[in-house]
Amino acid sequence: MKWLTEAAVILCQHEIGVVKLTPVQQDLVTIGHVKVLVEHDPELKPIAGCPNSGATIKPCMLTQKVEVGYSDFLRIDGQRICLDTVTGLTDGTPPGLVKYTVHAPGQELVTEVS
């Protein structure tokens, strides 16, 4: 499993909505001068460009809590590292069904072996 960086590409299930990532850790750990993402970084982030829309359909606009994808072993300043298995729900319709997932980790060098 690869570590996620702020250059990661996380998309809503509709494959076009892109999650805007803003890392909280302050340059403690970087890969190629790009910050590593830690616990809560993918949560409550805006999603831009989701095409899911209609009269009673709400596009994905915000990520919700991460369901899986935090390291059980590695932490930065007490916060678990995000892995390329990060997934969770969005606020899009139908409620409780639309997920966001990692499409690219933002780096190809550092992995966690389970």
C-alpha positions as CSV (number, residue, x, y, z in Angstrom):
1,M,0.0,0.0,0.0
2,K,1.4,3.3,-1.0
3,W,1.4,6.4,1.2
4,L,-0.8,9.3,0.0
5,T,0.7,12.8,-0.6
6,E,-1.0,16.1,-1.3
7,A,-0.5,15.3,-5.0
8,A,-2.9,12.3,-4.7
9,V,-5.9,12.1,-6.9
10,I,-9.1,11.2,-5.0
11,L,-12.3,11.1,-7.0
12,C,-16.0,10.6,-6.2
13,Q,-17.6,7.5,-7.5
14,H,-18.8,9.4,-10.6
15,E,-15.2,9.5,-11.7
16,I,-15.0,13.2,-12.5
17,G,-15.5,14.9,-9.1
18,V,-12.0,15.7,-7.7
19,V,-11.4,16.1,-4.0
20,K,-9.4,19.2,-3.0
21,L,-6.7,18.0,-0.5
22,T,-5.2,20.3,2.1
23,P,-2.6,18.6,4.3
24,V,-2.5,19.5,8.0
25,Q,1.0,18.3,8.9
26,Q,3.6,21.1,8.4
27,D,6.5,19.6,6.4
28,L,7.4,17.1,9.0
29,V,7.4,14.3,6.4
30,T,7.5,14.8,2.6
31,I,8.2,12.6,-0.4
32,G,9.9,14.5,-3.2
33,H,9.1,17.8,-1.4
34,V,5.4,16.9,-1.3
35,K,3.6,16.6,2.1
36,V,2.4,13.2,3.2
37,L,-1.4,13.1,4.1
38,V,-2.4,12.1,7.6
39,E,-5.5,11.2,9.5
40,H,-8.5,13.5,8.7
41,D,-6.8,15.1,5.6
42,P,-9.3,13.5,3.2
43,E,-12.3,14.2,5.4
44,L,-14.7,17.1,5.0
45,K,-13.0,18.3,1.8
46,P,-14.7,19.9,-1.1
47,I,-15.3,17.9,-4.3
48,A,-15.3,19.9,-7.6
49,G,-16.8,18.8,-10.9
50,C,-19.1,16.0,-9.9
51,P,-21.5,15.4,-12.9
52,N,-24.2,13.8,-10.8
53,S,-27.1,16.2,-11.0
54,G,-30.8,16.5,-11.7
55,A,-34.1,17.6,-10.2
56,T,-33.8,15.5,-7.1
57,I,-30.2,14.5,-7.4
58,K,-27.4,16.2,-5.4
59,P,-23.9,16.1,-6.8
60,C,-21.0,15.1,-4.5
61,M,-19.7,18.3,-2.9
62,L,-18.0,17.1,0.3
63,T,-16.2,14.1,1.5
64,Q,-17.3,12.5,4.8
65,K,-15.4,10.4,7.3
66,V,-12.8,7.9,6.0
67,E,-14.1,4.4,6.4
68,V,-10.8,2.6,5.8
69,G,-7.3,3.5,4.6
70,Y,-5.4,4.8,7.6
71,S,-2.2,3.0,8.6
72,D,-2.4,0.9,11.8
73,F,1.4,1.1,12.2
74,L,2.8,4.5,11.1
75,R,2.0,8.0,12.4
76,I,3.3,11.5,11.9
77,D,3.0,13.7,15.0
78,G,0.5,11.2,16.4
79,Q,-1.8,11.1,13.3
80,R,-2.1,7.9,11.2
81,I,-0.7,8.1,7.7
82,C,-3.2,7.9,4.8
83,L,-2.7,4.9,2.4
84,D,-3.9,4.3,-1.1
85,T,-6.8,2.3,0.2
86,V,-8.5,5.4,1.6
87,T,-12.3,5.3,0.9
88,G,-15.3,6.9,2.5
89,L,-18.7,8.4,1.6
90,T,-19.6,11.7,-0.1
91,D,-22.6,13.9,0.6
92,G,-24.0,13.1,-2.8
93,T,-27.2,11.3,-3.6
94,P,-28.3,8.6,-3.0
95,P,-27.3,9.3,0.6
96,G,-25.0,6.7,2.2
97,L,-24.1,5.0,-1.1
98,V,-21.7,7.3,-3.1
99,K,-18.1,6.8,-2.2
100,Y,-14.8,8.5,-2.9
101,T,-11.6,6.5,-3.6
102,V,-8.0,7.0,-4.5
103,H,-7.1,6.9,-8.2
104,A,-3.4,7.9,-7.8
105,P,-1.4,8.1,-4.5
106,G,0.6,11.1,-5.6
107,Q,3.9,9.2,-5.3
108,E,5.3,5.8,-6.3
109,L,8.3,5.4,-3.9
110,V,7.1,4.8,-0.4
111,T,4.9,1.8,0.6
112,E,3.7,0.2,3.8
113,V,3.9,-3.6,3.9
114,S,1.1,-5.2,5.9
